[in-house]
Amino acid sequence: MTAATCQGRVVSQETGMTPPADPLDAAGDQELGRLLQGYREDVAALERLNDQMTAVRGRGEAAQGRVVAEATQTGGLTGLTIDPRAMRLGSAALAEAILEAAGEAAREAEQAAADLVTPFIAGTPLDDSVPDDPRGGRGR
């Protein structure tokens, strides 16, 4: 599509019409510009939060530090270290130690993720720190 300028306005040579205004162009409307800037800042903050949440890992230990696990907040193991001395525990005790370390790691990662999200949900209906209203709504 080609365009020409006619009296300071861009006009499409195919249609002879000016293209529609960009809905995200706030030129001349200060309030709209302020709202769009706030929206862009919120989106950028949420993108940073997403990156931080993806990187969250927890660490847990068991069997006097001979078993060390790393996990995501959903419990997915991302690392497991078993000291050779832990092999003396026997298979059942070693399995229990692995589960204990993995559970501790997942809980730590879950808490770290919750700490990251808390500032974003404070004062919203997702905020668990606001007690429930006995009539069925959220208290304020």
BATOR-280146 format. One record per atom (N, C-alpha, C): residue in one letter; x, y, z. Coordinates in steps of 0.02 Angstrom, whole numbers, padded with zeros to 5 digits, always signed. Layout:
AXYZ;...
This chain:
M+00043-00058+00000;M+00000+00000+00000;M+00045+00061+00000;T+00031+00107-00044;T+00070+00169-00047;T+00029+00225-00019;A+00063+00278+00005;A+00028+00334+00036;A+00059+00398+00012;A+00019+00450+00011;A+00042+00517-00007;A+00019+00565+00047;T+00052+00622+00051;T+00033+00672+00100;T-00008+00726+00066;C-00065+00740+00094;C-00110+00792+00067;C-00130+00837+00124;Q-00108+00899+00122;Q-00123+00948+00174;Q-00104+00922+00244;G-00043+00892+00247;G-00018+00870+00312;G-00046+00804+00336;R-00090+00772+00298;R-00119+00708+00317;R-00096+00654+00269;V-00085+00594+00295;V-00066+00538+00252;V-00130+00510+00222;V-00129+00502+00155;V-00187+00477+00119;V-00165+00416+00078;S-00202+00362+00084;S-00187+00302+00045;S-00203+00315-00027;Q-00156+00298-00073;Q-00169+00308-00144;Q-00219+00257-00170;E-00223+00199-00138;E-00271+00148-00161;E-00343+00167-00144;T-00354+00191-00082;T-00422+00204-00060;T-00440+00277-00061;G-00389+00321-00060;G-00403+00392-00056;G-00425+00414+00013;M-00417+00371+00062;M-00440+00387+00130;M-00380+00389+00177;T-00388+00425+00231;T-00337+00425+00283;T-00344+00361+00324;P-00288+00331+00344;P-00293+00270+00384;P-00322+00287+00453;P-00352+00238+00486;P-00379+00251+00552;P-00323+00269+00601;A-00341+00307+00650;A-00292+00328+00700;A-00269+00268+00741;D-00207+00271+00762;D-00180+00219+00805;D-00214+00224+00873;P-00249+00172+00896;P-00285+00176+00960;P-00238+00184+01020;L-00174+00168+01011;L-00126+00175+01066;L-00086+00239+01061;D-00105+00284+01015;D-00072+00349+01009;D-00112+00398+01051;A-00080+00424+01103;A-00115+00468+01150;A-00101+00541+01138;A-00078+00557+01078;A-00061+00627+01063;A-00122+00672+01076;G-00111+00723+01117;G-00164+00771+01131;G-00209+00753+01189;D-00208+00692+01213;D-00250+00672+01269;D-00205+00652+01327;Q-00194+00699+01374;Q-00148+00686+01429;Q-00171+00629+01474;E-00235+00625+01488;E-00260+00572+01531;E-00250+00504+01499;L-00266+00499+01434;L-00255+00436+01399;L-00181+00419+01397;G-00139+00468+01386;G-00067+00457+01387;G-00043+00432+01454;R-00069+00460+01508;R-00051+00438+01575;R-00073+00365+01587;L-00134+00350+01566;L-00159+00281+01574;L-00119+00231+01533;L-00102+00249+01471;L-00062+00204+01430;L+00007+00194+01458;Q+00037+00247+01485;Q+00103+00240+01516;Q+00099+00193+01576;G+00047+00201+01617;G+00038+00156+01674;G+00028+00084+01652;Y-00010+00074+01598;Y-00021+00007+01571;Y+00045-00023+01548;R+00085+00015+01512;R+00150-00010+01488;R+00196-00029+01546;E+00195+00013+01598;E+00236-00002+01657;E+00212-00065+01692;D+00147-00074+01696;D+00119-00135+01728;D+00138-00197+01688;V+00132-00193+01622;V+00150-00251+01580;V+00224-00267+01588;A+00267-00217+01589;A+00339-00228+01598;A+00352-00260+01667;A+00318-00237+01718;A+00327-00266+01786;A+00304-00339+01787;L+00250-00354+01753;L+00226-00424+01751;L+00273-00469+01711;E+00303-00441+01659;E+00353-00480+01621;E+00414-00495+01664;R+00436-00447+01704;R+00492-00458+01750;R+00473-00510+01803;L+00411-00505+01829;L+00388-00554+01878;L+00388-00624+01848;N+00365-00631+01787;N+00363-00696+01754;N+00434-00725+01748;D+00482-00683+01730;D+00551-00706+01726;D+00577-00728+01794;Q+00561-00690+01846;Q+00582-00707+01914;Q+00550-00772+01937;M+00485-00781+01922;M+00450-00841+01943;M+00479-00903+01909;T+00498-00896+01847;T+00527-00952+01810;T+00594-00973+01841;A+00630-00925+01869;A+00696-00939+01898;A+00693-00963+01971;V+00635-00962+02003;V+00631-00980+02074;V+00649-01054+02084;R+00694-01065+02132;R+00713-01132+02152;R+00719-01133+02228;G+00705-01190+02257;G+00713-01200+02328;G+00765-01254+02339;R+00791-01256+02400;R+00842-01305+02418;R+00822-01340+02482;G+00829-01405+02483;G+00813-01443+02543;G+00866-01495+02557;E+00874-01511+02621;E+00924-01560+02642;E+00892-01612+02687;A+00923-01671+02687;A+00901-01725+02732;A+00961-01769+02747;A+00953-01814+02794;A+01005-01862+02813;A+01070-01825+02831;Q+01063-01776+02876;Q+01120-01736+02899;Q+01159-01704+02842;G+01122-01680+02792;G+01152-01645+02736;G+01182-01689+02682;R+01172-01754+02689;R+01200-01801+02640;R+01157-01807+02578;V+01095-01784+02583;V+01050-01782+02525;V+01027-01709+02517;V+01039-01681+02459;V+01021-01612+02445;V+00980-01611+02381;A+00922-01578+02384;A+00879-01574+02325;A+00865-01501+02309;E+00856-01487+02245;E+00833-01422+02221;E+00769-01434+02183;A+00720-01388+02192;A+00655-01399+02160;A+00623-01332+02142;T+00575-01335+02097;T+00534-01278+02080;T+00477-01274+02129;Q+00437-01220+02126;Q+00381-01213+02172;Q+00326-01264+02159;T+00327-01297+02102;T+00277-01349+02089;T+00302-01418+02110;G+00363-01420+02137;G+00390-01484+02161;G+00434-01520+02111;G+00442-01493+02052;G+00485-01525+02003;G+00558-01522+02023;L+00591-01579+02027;L+00661-01581+02046;L+00704-01550+01990;T+00749-01506+02010;T+00796-01477+01962;T+00867-01498+01979;G+00877-01529+02037;G+00943-01553+02056;G+00938-01600+02115;L+00983-01648+02117;L+00985-01696+02172;L+01057-01717+02182;T+01082-01708+02243;T+01150-01728+02259;T+01146-01778+02317;I+01178-01835+02306;I+01179-01887+02359;I+01253-01901+02375;D+01271-01885+02436;D+01338-01898+02460;D+01347-01974+02462;P+01405-02000+02442;P+01416-02073+02443;P+01402-02105+02511;R+01413-02067+02565;R+01400-02095+02632;R+01326-02109+02642;A+01282-02075+02604;A+01210-02087+02611;A+01190-02155+02585;M+01232-02186+02545;M+01216-02252+02518;M+01214-02305+02574;R+01245-02290+02630;R+01244-02336+02686;R+01177-02337+02722;L+01133-02291+02705;L+01068-02287+02738;L+01023-02345+02721;G+01034-02375+02664;G+00988-02427+02640;G+00937-02394+02594;S+00907-02433+02551;S+00864-02406+02499;S+00802-02371+02527;A+00770-02398+02578;A+00709-02367+02605;A+00725-02301+02638;A+00777-02299+02680;A+00795-02237+02714;A+00821-02185+02664;L+00857-02206+02613;L+00881-02160+02562;L+00822-02130+02524;A+00775-02172+02506;A+00715-02147+02471;A+00677-02097+02514;E+00670-02111+02578;E+00637-02065+02624;E+00674-01999+02629;A+00741-02002+02632;A+00782-01942+02635;A+00774-01899+02572;I+00772-01932+02515;I+00763-01897+02451;I+00696-01861+02451;L+00644-01896+02472;L+00577-01865+02473;L+00575-01807+02523;E+00607-01815+02580;E+00609-01761+02630;E+00645-01699+02603;A+00702-01709+02572;A+00740-01653+02544;A+00702-01620+02487;A+00670-01660+02445;A+00632-01632+02389;A+00572-01593+02414;G+00538-01619+02465;G+00481-01583+02493;G+00501-01517+02524;E+00557-01516+02560;E+00582-01454+02590;E+00601-01404+02536;A+00632-01428+02482;A+00652-01384+02427;A+00590-01353+02393;A+00539-01394+02383;A+00478-01369+02351;A+00443-01318+02395;R+00440-01330+02460;R+00410-01282+02506;R+00448-01216+02507;E+00514-01220+02506;E+00555-01159+02505;E+00543-01120+02440;A+00540-01155+02384;A+00527-01122+02319;A+00457-01093+02317;E+00409-01129+02344;E+00340-01103+02346;E+00336-01039+02387;Q+00371-01036+02443;Q+00372-00976+02484;Q+00406-00918+02448;A+00460-00933+02413;A+00495-00881+02375;A+00450-00854+02319;A+00413-00897+02286;A+00367-00875+02234;A+00311-00833+02264;A+00285-00854+02321;A+00232-00815+02354;A+00257-00746+02374;D+00319-00743+02397;D+00349-00678+02415;D+00355-00632+02355;L+00369-00660+02296;L+00373-00620+02236;L+00305-00594+02214;V+00253-00635+02222;V+00186-00617+02198;V+00149-00570+02245;T+00164-00573+02309;T+00127-00535+02359;T+00118-00461+02342;P+00170-00425+02321;P+00160-00354+02305;P+00111-00342+02248;F+00104-00390+02203;F+00060-00382+02145;F-00013-00394+02162;I-00026-00434+02214;I-00096-00450+02230;I-00122-00415+02292;A-00078-00378+02326;A-00098-00342+02387;A-00157-00296+02372;G-00210-00303+02412;G-00269-00261+02404;G-00316-00282+02349;T-00303-00338+02316;T-00348-00363+02264;T-00388-00422+02292;P-00439-00445+02256;P-00477-00503+02279;P-00434-00566+02287;L-00375-00567+02257;L-00330-00625+02264;L-00290-00623+02328;D-00293-00568+02365;D-00254-00559+02425;D-00284-00601+02482;D-00248-00654+02502;D-00271-00698+02555;D-00267-00667+02624;S-00232-00611+02631;S-00226-00580+02697;S-00289-00542+02717;V-00335-00532+02669;V-00399-00499+02683;V-00448-00552+02707;P-00475-00546+02767;P-00521-00598+02791;P-00585-00600+02751;D-00613-00660+02746;D-00677-00668+02711;D-00733-00635+02750;D-00778-00604+02714;D-00838-00575+02742;D-00887-00633+02755;P-00916-00639+02814;P-00961-00695+02829;P-01022-00696+02783;R-01036-00640+02750;R-01094-00638+02704;R-01076-00662+02635;G-01014-00686+02626;G-00996-00715+02562;G-00948-00674+02521;G-00937-00611+02537;G-00891-00568+02500;G-00824-00564+02534;R-00782-00523+02506;R-00716-00511+02536;R-00720-00451+02583;G-00688-00456+02639;G-00688-00402+02687;G-00639-00347+02667;R-00651-00287+02690;R-00605-00231+02677;R-00602-00189+02739;
